[in-house]
Amino acid sequence: MYQFIIQNTEGLKAAAQQFVEAMGDRRVFAFYGKMGAGKTTFIKAICEALGVEDTVTSPTFAIVNEYKALRGSFYHFDFYRIKNLREAYDIGTEEYFYSGCPCFIEWPELIEELLPEDTVKVCIEVHEDGSRTVTM
């Protein structure tokens, strides 16, 4: 288990770099946290640490965004608006999850049945002082 403390926005870049170093050969990451916990912000920082030069935004309406870097493609999912598993199947989630490319998933609790067995659970907890603890 890895744990990263993010005290403020200045610490975000360092935490994202630590996360990238801890990823190893794992490819599917399910981000859990309350609304406003910073899931999108942290995934954006991870993508930047991986060398993504595109603008990283929440795929709330598109459900999935693809980003490219020298290391290859990365997929960012947001299942907040999904109504049922059929919608997840229809966008080809299994193809993405088993593509060998890193996948970062927001609101995975809505599609847990579809997640690969080796999915890494990432929890973001917000503290009263505004700091975050990210547990992987």
N, C-alpha and C positions, 0 to 999 in steps of 0.2 A: 504494500500500500504506500502511495506517495501522498504527501500533503503539502500544499503551497498556501502561504499566507499572503494576501494582497492587502496592504495597509491603505493604499490610495492609488490613484491613477498612475503615479510615477512608478509604482511597483509592478504594474501590469505587464510591461515588456519583459522584465526579468522572470516573472512567474510563467509567462508564456514560453520563454526559452527553456525553462526547467521542465515544463510539460512536454515540449518537443523532444528533449533529451530522454525523458522517461517513456515516450511512446514505444520505443523499440520497434518490433515488427508487427505490432498490433495495428489494426486498421479501422475498426468500428468503435466509436466513442459516443456513448449516450449521456447527454448532459441533463442532470436533474437540478431543479431549483425553482423557487417561487418566481412569479412574475416580477421583473425588475431586479432579479438577483445578479444579472450581468452575464448571462449565458452568451448572448450575441457578442457582447463586448469582448469577452474572453476568447471566443472562437475567432473573432477578427484579429486579435493579438496573436493567436496561434498561427493563423494563416500568414500573417506578416512575418512571423519567425520562420515559417517554412519557405519564405521567399515569394509569396503571392504578391504581385504588384497591382492587380485589379482592385477596384473598390469593393470591399467586403461589406455586404448589407444583409439584413435579415431576409430570408426567403419566405416570409410569412404568407405572401399571396401566391408566389410561384411554387411553394413547398420545397423546391430544391434549387440551389445555385451551384454552378460548377466554376471553379477557379483553377487557373493554370499557373504553374511555376516551373522552374528548371527541373524539379524532382518529379514532375508529372501533374496529373489532375487531382483535385480535392473536391469533395462534395459536402455541402452544408445544407442540412434539412431543418425545416421548422414545421412540425406536425400540429401546431396549436389549432389551426382551423379545420383539420381533417374531421370528417363526420363519421367515417367508418373504415374498416380495414380494406374494403374494396377500393377506395380511393388510393390508398397506399400501394396496393397491387397494381392499379392502373397506371401509376407513374413509373413502374418498374423498379420498386425499391430493392427487390432481391438481386437484380442485375447490378445495381449500384453497390449494395452491401458485399457482394461476392466478387467485385471487380478487381480487388487487390489495391484499390486506391483508398486513401484515408477518407472516412465519412464521419462528419461531426453532426450529431442529431440533437435538436432541441425538442422538448416535449415527447420523449421516447415512451413515456408511460401510455400514450395513446396507441402505440403500435408494438408493444412489447412482444406479442406473439410472433412477430416477423423478424425480430432481432436475431442475428447469429448467436450461437451458443457462447462464442468467445468475445462478445461485446464487452467493452470496458465501461464500467459505470463511473461517471464523474459527477460528484455532488458539489454544488456551490451553496454555501451557507453564508447568509448576511448577518453581521453582528450589529449591535446597537450603535457602535461607533462608526459604522459605515464600512469597516474592513470586511473582507471576505476570506473564508477558508475553502479551498478547493481540495477535495479528496478524490483520489484516483485509485 
